[in-house]
């Protein structure tokens, strides 16, 4: 009895649930003046950006996540937290 070669089945990279979570459903439109637009185009040309929307999304969201890391919400304001600290002698 000869062995039958079965085609290799590739593992699915993302499940349907993961695809739904990562799909982008919301659009944001931004207006630029001539100087900003020229700077944006020069940057994209200089660094050979192929996907401008991904580049813009990464830059904006990296700034947002950085800000979240530095200014996270607390239960108390800074002065109340400073008053709670007990100094060691």
N, C-alpha and C positions, 0 to 999 in steps of 0.2 A: 504494500500500500504506500503510495507516494504521498509525501507531505505537501500540503497546499500552502502556498505563500499567501499570507493575509496582508492586505495593505496596512501600513502604519497609520494609526489614528493619532492625530495631534491633540494634545490636551487643549481644551478651550481656555483661552487666556483670561476671559472675564465672563462671569455668569450674567444672566439677564438682570439680576438685582443690582450688580455692580455697575452695569452699563447705564441703568436708569439713574443711579445716584450720580454718576459722573457726566450725564448729559446736561448740556447748558440750555436752559430754557428762557433765560432773561437777557435782554439786550440793553446795552448802555451806549448812548451816542454822545460824543464829545466834539465840541467845536474848538478849533484852533485858529489863532490869527496867522498872518502870513509868515512872521518870523518863527513862531513855534512850529508851523508846518514845515518850513524849510529845514529847521534844525532836526526835526523828526525824520525827514527824508534823508538828510545827510548822514545821520546816525545809522539808519537802516542800510544805506548804501556802503558806508565805511565798514560796518561790521557784518555785511552780507547777510542781513536778516531776511529769511525766506518767509516766515510766518509772522507778519506784523501784529496781528491780533494777539497771538500767544505772547509775543515779546511785551506788548503793552499790558496785558493781563498779569504777567509775571512781575513786571515792575511795580504796578499799582498794588497788587496783593502782597508783595513782599514788604512794601512800605506799611501797609495796614497791619500785617502780622507783627512786624517789628514794633509798631506803636502799641499794639495790644499787649505785647510782652513787657513793655516798660510802664504802661499806664493801666494795669489791671484793676478791676473794681475791688474795693475793700469795704468792710462794714463801718469803718471809722475814717474820718478825715485825718490828714497828716498830723495835725496838732494833737488830736485825741490820742493817736498812737504814740506820739512822743511823750505825752503825759503818763501813759501806762508803763513806760520803760523804767525799771528800777536800776539805778546806777550802783555798781559794786564799789566797795571801798578798798 
